[in-house]
Amino acid sequence: MASRKGQIKKLDKLAREAVLKRDKNICQKCGKHVEGQNAHISHVIPKSKGYALRWDLKNLKVLCFNCHINIWHKNPLEAWEWFKGKFPERAKYLEEHKNDMIPGHERDEFIESKLKELNV
């Protein structure tokens, strides 16, 4: 079995690939086609809030570098209002789950389930 760090790295990669595919490499804010390092996978609820939403595709979106840094991070309230308008169902879901936590003793099992889910 891979280390937790290795599993997290793999999950980040799988989530990135899934979101790029879903969003067709298009910045969800400005509509620009993005590739490589300009294609940022942005979390609505920050990954610092824990594992619960880190790899939830409803919590992820493609943004170009400019929109990610200069809009999403510098104007978070305005960015949240934009997100709610563009993705109302996802915003509602995230509001309901923003405080979900995965207790430490359940993290390995949670990570394993996410690997199975995203490794389709």
N, C-alpha and C positions, 0 to 999 in steps of 0.2 A: 504494500500500500504506500502511496506517495505521502510525503510529509504534508502537513496542513498548509504550509507556505506554498508548496508545489501545487496543491489542489486549488488554492485561492488564485494562483497565477493562471492555471488552466481555466478556471471559471471566468476570470476576467476576460481571457481570450475568447472563450466560447460566447460569452454575452456580447462582446464587441462584434464578433462575426454575425450573430443573430440580429443585432440592432442595425448594423450596416445593411444587411440584406433586407430587413423589414422596411427601413427608411430609404432604401435604394440609393445610398450614398448622397442623399440630399439633406442639406442643412434645413432643419425643420423651422428655423426662424426666418432666414432670408431666401431660401430656395436654391441656393448655389450648390452645384455638384461638387463634392469634396472627395479627396483621395488621400491616402497615406497619413502623414502627420497633421495635415489640415483637417482631417476627419476626427473630431473629438466626440467621444461618447460621454455624454453629460448626465449626471444623476440629478433628478428633481429633489428627492430627499437625499442629503449627502451620505456618502458611504461611511462617514464618521459616526453616523447614528447606529451602526451595527450591521449585522449580517442580514437581518430580516428582509430588507428591500434592496440590498446591494446588487443582486443579480436578477431582480424582478424586472422583466422587460417593460412593464408598465411604468417603471421608475427611470427608464433610460431613453435617451433620444440622441440623434446625431445633430451636432452643431458644428459649424465651421469655427476655426480658431477665433476669429473676430467676434462672432456672436456669443461664443462660450465665455470668453474673457471679458469683453467690453459690455455685454448686455447681461448675460446670466449671472456673472459674479459681481459686477459693479452696480447692478440695479436689480437686486433679487425680488423686491416687491413688485416692480413693474414686470419682471420676467415671469413671476408666478401668475399674475393677472393674464398675461399673454398665454401661458400654458393652459390655464383654466378655460380660456376662450377657445383655444384650438383643440384641446383634448379634454372636454368636460367629463367624460366617463373615467378616464385615467386619473384626473385630478380628484374626483370624488373618491375613487378607490384609495388613492394615496393619502387623502385626508383621513380616511377611516383606519388606515394601517400605519400612519407615520410614527406611532409610538410603539409598534410591535417590537418585541425583543426576543432574541434566541438565548436562553440561559446557557452559560458556559458548558454545562454537562451535556447539552443537546447539540452543540455546534458541529461535532464530527458527523453525526447522523444527518443534520441539516445540509452540510456541505455535500455529503454523499448523494442525498436526494436531488440537490440542485445539479450535480454533475450528471446524473441520469436524465434529468429533465432537459438540460441544454445540449446534451450529447446525442440528440436525436438524429 
